[in-house]
Amino acid sequence: MERDDILCTCMDITKGEVEDAIKEKKLTTVEQVQDETEAGTVCGSCVDDIYLLLEEINGE
């Protein structure tokens, strides 16, 4: 998935927007990402992708 690809179709949020929020705000949980970006707050189908990004960026 590229940075410009839509990660959250319900809220029209890209992978890059989520990555930037995680890095800039030092987010560590899906809930924090949801609060900051609203990604994953409607149908929840992208929550697994958000979790994977958190692991990838935070090295866990």
C-alpha positions as CSV (number, residue, x, y, z in Angstrom):
1,M,0.0,0.0,0.0
2,E,1.4,3.4,-1.0
3,R,1.1,6.6,1.1
4,D,-1.5,8.1,-1.2
5,D,-3.8,5.0,-1.0
6,I,-6.9,5.3,1.0
7,L,-6.6,3.4,4.3
8,C,-10.0,4.3,5.7
9,T,-12.6,4.4,3.0
10,C,-15.4,5.6,5.4
11,M,-13.5,8.8,6.4
12,D,-11.4,9.1,3.2
13,I,-8.1,9.0,5.1
14,T,-4.9,7.9,3.4
15,K,-2.1,5.7,4.7
16,G,0.2,8.7,4.7
17,E,-2.1,10.7,6.9
18,V,-2.2,7.9,9.4
19,E,1.6,7.4,9.3
20,D,2.2,11.1,9.8
21,A,-0.1,11.2,12.8
22,I,1.5,8.2,14.4
23,K,5.0,9.7,13.9
24,E,4.2,13.3,14.8
25,K,2.1,12.6,17.8
26,K,4.0,9.5,18.9
27,L,0.8,7.4,18.9
28,T,1.0,3.9,20.2
29,T,-2.6,2.6,20.2
30,V,-5.4,2.2,17.6
31,E,-7.6,4.3,19.9
32,Q,-5.1,7.2,19.8
33,V,-5.0,7.0,16.0
34,Q,-8.8,7.0,15.9
35,D,-9.0,10.1,18.2
36,E,-6.4,12.0,16.1
37,T,-7.5,11.0,12.6
38,E,-11.0,9.5,12.9
39,A,-9.7,6.5,10.8
40,G,-11.3,3.3,11.9
41,T,-14.2,5.0,13.7
42,V,-17.1,4.1,11.4
43,C,-17.1,0.5,10.2
44,G,-13.8,-0.6,11.7
45,S,-12.6,-2.6,8.6
46,C,-9.3,-0.7,8.6
47,V,-8.5,-1.2,12.3
48,D,-6.2,-4.2,11.5
49,D,-4.3,-2.0,9.0
50,I,-3.9,0.7,11.6
51,Y,-2.6,-1.8,14.1
52,L,0.0,-3.1,11.5
53,L,1.1,0.5,10.8
54,L,1.6,1.1,14.5
55,E,3.7,-2.0,14.8
56,E,5.7,-1.1,11.8
57,I,6.4,2.5,12.8
58,N,6.9,1.8,16.5
59,G,9.0,-1.3,16.0
60,E,6.9,-3.6,18.1
